[in-house]
Amino acid sequence: MKAWFLLVLGIGLLAIAVQGLLRGWLPNGRNGFRQGTGVERESQPLGFWFFFCLYAGVGLYVAIHALRLLAGHGGPVAP
């Protein structure tokens, strides 16, 4: 059950990264997904690409780890 949750979480992070590429805005900060607290590609390109790499990298890692767990090749998941 934990592996399925991790898979959904990883795919969700990848979806946030893709929508950031399409919209040119990525959420960050304490307010989460509110439009005012993110980074825009045009006004803050370094911050945008940092958060894009963060979302995409962590999402890809978590999704691959979850797939390995579901296939029986990964180690145990912490409680």
Contacts in CASP RR format, 6 or more apart in sequence:
PFRMAT RR
TARGET T0000
AUTHOR 0000-0000-0000
METHOD contacts of the structure
MODEL  1
MKAWFLLVLGIGLLAIAVQGLLRGWLPNGRNGFRQGTGVERESQPLGFWF
FFCLYAGVGLYVAIHALRLLAGHGGPVAP
2 69 0 8 1.000
2 77 0 8 1.000
3 66 0 8 1.000
3 69 0 8 1.000
3 70 0 8 1.000
3 77 0 8 1.000
4 66 0 8 1.000
4 70 0 8 1.000
6 62 0 8 1.000
6 63 0 8 1.000
6 65 0 8 1.000
6 66 0 8 1.000
6 69 0 8 1.000
6 77 0 8 1.000
7 62 0 8 1.000
7 63 0 8 1.000
7 66 0 8 1.000
7 67 0 8 1.000
7 70 0 8 1.000
9 59 0 8 1.000
9 62 0 8 1.000
9 66 0 8 1.000
10 58 0 8 1.000
10 59 0 8 1.000
10 60 0 8 1.000
10 62 0 8 1.000
10 63 0 8 1.000
10 66 0 8 1.000
11 59 0 8 1.000
11 63 0 8 1.000
12 59 0 8 1.000
13 55 0 8 1.000
13 56 0 8 1.000
13 57 0 8 1.000
13 58 0 8 1.000
13 59 0 8 1.000
13 62 0 8 1.000
14 55 0 8 1.000
14 56 0 8 1.000
14 59 0 8 1.000
14 60 0 8 1.000
14 63 0 8 1.000
16 26 0 8 1.000
16 27 0 8 1.000
16 55 0 8 1.000
17 26 0 8 1.000
17 52 0 8 1.000
17 55 0 8 1.000
17 56 0 8 1.000
17 57 0 8 1.000
17 59 0 8 1.000
20 26 0 8 1.000
20 52 0 8 1.000
21 52 0 8 1.000
24 40 0 8 1.000
24 41 0 8 1.000
24 42 0 8 1.000
24 48 0 8 1.000
25 35 0 8 1.000
25 38 0 8 1.000
25 39 0 8 1.000
25 40 0 8 1.000
25 41 0 8 1.000
25 48 0 8 1.000
26 38 0 8 1.000
26 39 0 8 1.000
26 48 0 8 1.000
26 51 0 8 1.000
26 52 0 8 1.000
26 55 0 8 1.000
27 33 0 8 1.000
27 34 0 8 1.000
27 37 0 8 1.000
27 38 0 8 1.000
28 37 0 8 1.000
28 38 0 8 1.000
28 39 0 8 1.000
28 51 0 8 1.000
29 37 0 8 1.000
29 38 0 8 1.000
30 37 0 8 1.000
31 37 0 8 1.000
39 47 0 8 1.000
39 48 0 8 1.000
39 51 0 8 1.000
40 48 0 8 1.000
41 48 0 8 1.000
65 74 0 8 1.000
68 74 0 8 1.000
68 75 0 8 1.000
69 75 0 8 1.000
69 77 0 8 1.000
END
